[in-house]
Amino acid sequence: MVGESTYVPPPYVPLRQSDAEADLVSPTDVIPAAQHIKNGPEQWSSGICACFDDMQSCCIGLVCPCYLFGKNAEVLGSGTLVGSCMMHFILWALVNTFCCMLTEGFMLGIPGCFVACYACGYRKILRSKYNLEEAPCGDLVTHFFCHLCAICQEYREIRERSQESSSSNRNPAVVTAPTVQTMESASAK
C-alpha cells in the first residue's frame, strides 16, 4: 500500500455555504473578481496635444511622419512598415510637392485630404481594437487638422497598451504542487 494513493480531496466549499449549495453553483456561474464590466469606450492614454510628453515620438513624427505611420500600421496588423510608410510618403510629400508646383500653392490643402482619408482608417482600427472613444473629434477631422499630432497620439497609445499587456504577462505566478503526504501507523515506529 506504500506508494499508492487513491485519496481524492473533497471540492472546496467556502465558509457559510453547505455542501448542497456548493453542488448547485457550477464553476462557470462564478464571475472572477478581476473581471470588470465596461459600459462605454475608454479614454485615450494621452491627449492629442501631448506630443511633448514623449519627445521620442514627437521628434520622429515631426522629422519622418511616414515612418511613425508605417510603424503604427504594422503593429495594428493593417499593413507592413515599408508599404504603409511608402504610401504615406507618396500621399504626403510627393502629392504635396506636385500640388504646390502645379498650382503655385493654391491647392495646398488637397494632399492633406488624401492623407487624412488614408490615415483615418487606421485610427478607426486602433479605436476598435482598444475600445477607445472617438476624441477629440471624428477620425477624419482629427487627421485632417492635426495629422502629425494624431500619428504621435496613436503611436503613444499602441506603445502604452503593448507595455501593459507585456507587463501583465512578464512574471507569471509560479505554482508548485504540495509535497506528498503519507500516513504511517504509530505501531510502525
N, C-alpha and C positions, 0 to 999 in steps of 0.2 A: 504494500500500500504506500510505501515511501516513494515519492516522486510523482505519484498520480494525484491529480486534483480534479475532483468533479464538482466542487463547490462553486456555485454561481451566486454572487451577491444580489440581494433584492434591489429593485429600482429605487432611486432616490425619491423620497416623499418629503416635501417641505413641512416644517413645523406647522401646526394648526390645520393640517389637512389630513383627512383619513385616507386609508388605502382605497376605499370605494370611490372617493372624489378624485384620487390620482388616476384611476382607471378611466374616468370619464374624460379627462383632459389629455388629448394626444399631443405629442411634441410639436406637431405642425400648427396647433392652435396657439401656442405660446409665441408672443411677439418679443423679439430680443430688445433689450433696453437700449442698445446702441442705435437702433433704427429710428430715424427721425422722419416724420411725415412733413413734407413741404407743400404748401398750398400754391405758391406762385414762383415766378422766376427769381433767381438770385441776383445780387448786385455784383458789378464788376469789382475785382480786387483793387483796381486803381482807376482814377478818373481819366478822362480823355486828355486833359491838360497836365497830367502828372509826368510828363516826359523827363523833367529834370530830377525826379526821384530816382530814376535809373539812368545814369549817364551813359552806360554801355549801349542800351537800345536807342537812346536819344542821338548819340553820335552816329551809330550805324544807320539809323533811319534818316538822318539828315544828309549824310555823305553818299550812302548807297541804299536807297529805299527798296530797290528791286531785290537786293539780297535778303533783306529782312522780310519782304513779302513772300519770296520764294521759300524761306525757312518756315514761315507760318503755314504756307500751303503744304509743305512736306510733312509737317507734324500733324496737320489735320487729315492727312491721307487723301487730299484732293488733287494732288499733283506732285511733280518732282521739283526739287530745288532748282535745277537748271531750267526746266520747262517753264515754271511759273516766273522765275527771275527774268528769263528772256522775254516772256510775254509782257510782263510789267515794264521792262526796259523799252520794248518796241512801242507800247502804248504811251508811255510817259515821255521818253526822251526823243525818239525819232519822230513820232507824230507831232509832238510839240514843236520840234525844230522846223518841220515842213510847214506846219500851220503858220508859224511866225514868219518864215521866209516868204511863203507864197502870198500871205495876206498882209504882210508888213505889220504883224502884231494885232490885227483886227480880230482874228478868231482865236485868240489865246486860250479861251475857256473851253473850246471843243475837246482838246485832249483830256482835260480833267473829267469831262463827261464819260469818255471811253474808259478811263482808268477807274472811275467811280462805279460804273456799271459792272466792270470785271471784278473789282475788289469787294463789292457789297455781297456777292455770292459767298465768298469765303467768310465774311463776317457773320453771315446768317448760319453757315455751317458751324462756326465756333459757338455761336449763341445757342444753337440747338444741342450741341454736344455737351455743353456745361450748364444748360438751362439758365441762360443769362437774359436779363431784361434788354429790350431794345432802347438803349440810352446812349447819349443824351437826346438823340432823335433817331429817325429812321436810318437804316444801314446805308442807303444810297446818299442821303443828305449828309450823313457823317463823313463818308468818304469823299463826297464832292467838295465840301468846305474845309475839312480837317483831315485830308488824306494821310499825311505823314504822321500826325498825332494818332490817328486811328490804327495805323500799322504798328506803331510803337505800343499802343494800348493792347492790341491783340497779342503781340509778342510777349508782353509782361504777363498777360493773363494765362497764356499757354505755359510759360515758364513757371508761374506760381502754382498752377494746377498740377503740373507734372512733378514739381517738388513735393507737393502734398501727398500725391499718390505714391511716390517712391519712398518718402519718409515713413509712411504707414506700413509699407512692406519691407522696410530695411531690417528691422530687428524683430523677427517673429518670435513668439513665445516658445521656449524650449520646454517640452513636456516629457517627463521621464516616468516610466512605469514604477510603481512601488515594488519593493523587494518582496519576494515570495515568502509567505509566512506558512510555517507548518506547525502542527500541534503534536507534541510528544506527550506521552503519558508520564505521569510522575513516577511510576514504578520503573521506568526505563533508566532513570538516573541512578 
